[in-house]
Amino acid sequence: MSFTEVLRKENNDIYEEIFSHPFVQGIGEGSLPPESIAHYIKADYEYLNAFMHVYGMAISKSHKREDIQFFNDQVNFVLHSEVHPHHNFCEHIGVRYEDLQGFPLPPTADHYIKHMIYHASQGSLGEILATLLPCPWTYLEIGKYLMEKVQPSSDHPFYPWISFYADGEMAALTNHLRSRLDALAEEASESEQQKMKQAFRKSCQLEYLFWEMSLKCEEWPQAGVTTK
């Protein structure tokens, strides 16, 4: 069993929670609160900006030209391709994409970004890949899960979103990250592998919490407001 196969097995509990989350189920059902969709886009726009920055930090720790080329290509993918699912959501709620950009990060998104930046600055290339991998991997599996469960036609309100993440391009990205992480894990010490595993699991947990944050329109607590 490869290192990433072990990671997937050890984190199946979180993957299953993600699949059953009401936001993910709502995508499949074609029905989500507009305010939750807007909250998701606001946070995900900033999250993807940070994702590109982490790719840049990964380049700085890359010793192989093929790794540098890969990370450079992925920055272009985020800039020019991964905006399409956002546009699908924006069109559904009737809001311009530009009007949902530049907002402060909610607590969960703020935590997730700082988690990625920490491992990118303090960790090895393998640790960075372990931190990044849950994002494309969970989205790929969500896309495949919804394609199989819902079997959406082209008139499904979120067909562009579902088909984008179930597509071969997302599978190719995930498989490349997995293959590279497997190779780096083979060369890593046991303590380094543990760091990779911890980073991967926390990213999986934060993927789940990102959906929860979006559904509940999570915000920072205000002065004088108590929570139960």
N, C-alpha and C positions, 0 to 999 in steps of 0.2 A: 504494500500500500504506500503510495507516494505521500510526501509531506502535506500537500494540499488536500489529498483525499482524507487524511487524518483530520485536518482542520475542518473540513466539511462535516465529517462524522461527529466530531466533538461539539460542533455548534449547530447540529440539526435542530435542537430544541428552540433556538432563537429563529432559525429559518422558518420553522413551522408557525411560530408566533407571528412572524412577519406576514406569511401567507394569509393567516386568518384575521389580520388586523382590519378593523372596520374601514379604514381609508383604502386599503388595497382591495378589499371586497367591494367597496363603493366604486372603484375604477371599473371592476368587472361588471357591476350592475348598471353602470352608466349614470350613477346618481351620487353626487357629493355636494355638501353645502358650498356655495360659491365662496363664502368667506374662508373656508378651510383650503380651498384650491388656491385662493389668492395668497394666503399665509404661506402655503407650501412654496409657491413660485418665488415670493420675496426672499425666503430663506435659502432656497435651492440655487437661486441666481448667485448669491454671495458665496454659498458653499462651493459651487463649481469654479468661481473665481479663485478660491483658496486651493482647490484641487489642482488647478493649473500652476499655481505657485509651488505646490509640493512637487509636481512634475519637474519644475525648474530646479528645485533643490535636489531631486533625484539625479538630474543631469550632472550636478556638481560633484556627486559621489560615484558617477559612472566611469569605469575605466575602459569600456568597450564601445567602439563607435556604433555598433548595432543597438546598444542600449540608449545611447544619446539620440539616435535617429528615431527609435521607438517613442521615447518620451516627447520628443519634438512633434512627432506625428499626432500624438494624443492631445497635445495642446490644441492643435488645429482641429481635431475631432470635436473637442468640447466647444471651441469657438464657432465652428461652422455647421456641425451636425447635431449636437445634443441640445441645440436651441429648439429643434422641431417639436419635441414633446411639450416643452413649455408653451409654444405657440398653440398647440392643440388645446391645452388647458385654458389659455387666455381667450381663444376664440369661443370656447364653450361658455365662459362666464361673461363674455362681452367686454373685456378690459384689454387695453393696449399693453403689450409686453413692457414697453418703455415706462409705463406708469407703475410698474411693480418692481422697479429696480432702485437700488440705493437706500434700502431701508435698514435700520439697526437689526442686528441678529437677535433672535429669541435665545433664551438660555441654552436649550439643547443644541442648536446649531452653533452657537458660540463655543460650547464645550467640544463639540465634534471637530471644529476647525482647529482649535488649540491642541486637541489630541493629535491631529495629523501633523501640525507644525512641530510639536514637541518631538515626535518620533523622527520626523524628517531632519531636524536639526541635531538631535542627540544620538540617533540610531544609525545602524548600518543600512546599506542598500536593501538587504533582505528584510530588515525591519520596516523600512518605508513601504516596500511592496506588500508586506503583510497588513499594513495599516490601510493601504489603498484598495486592496483586492475586494473586501466585502461590498463596496459600493457597486461596481459593475456586476459582480457575481450575484448578489441578491436581486438586482434589477433584471438581470438575464433570467433568473429562475422565476421571478414574478411574471415577466412577460410570457414565458413558456407555460407557467401554471394557469394564467388567465386565458391564454390561447386554447389550452386543452379544456379547461372548465367551461368557459363561456362560448368558445368557438365564434368569436364576433365576426359579423359581416362588415363590409366597408361603411355601412350607415350607422354602426355603433358610434356613440358620441366620442368615445375614447379609443377608437380603432387605431388612429395614428400613433398614440402613446403606446398601446399594447404591442402593436406590430414592430415599432421601433426597437423596443427592448427585447423582443423575442427574435429579432433578426440576426442574421449571420455575422454582421459587423460587431455586435455586442458579444457574441460568442467568441469571435476571433480575438477580441481584446481580452476577454476573461481567460481564454486558453493560453494566450501569450504570457499574461501576468502569472498564471499558475505555473507554466513551464519554467519561467525564469526564477520564480520563488522556489520551486522544487530543486533546481540546480544550485541555488545559493544555500538552501537548507542542507544539502548534502555536504557542503564544505564548512558549515557552521558548527561551532561547539554546542554542547548540550545547553549551556546557559544562554547562548544566543538564540537557539531554537525556542527556548522558553519565552524569551522576549518577543519573538515573532508570534508565538501562540497567544500571548497575553494581548499584544497589540491587535491581532486579528479578532479576538473575541470581543474586545471593547468596541471595535468598529462595528461588529455585528450588532451589539447591544445598542449602540448609538443609531444604527440604521433603523432599528425598531422604534427607538424613542423619537426619531425624526418624523416618522409617520404619526406617532401619538401627538407630538408637538403641533403638527399641521392640523390634525383633526380638531384639537382643542383650542387652536389659535393661542398657543402658549405665549405669555408675555412676562417680562420682569415684574416682580411685585412692586407696588408703589407705596410710598410712605403713608402710614396710617391704615393700610389694608392688611387684614389678617387672613390667613388661609387655614382651612380645616383639614 
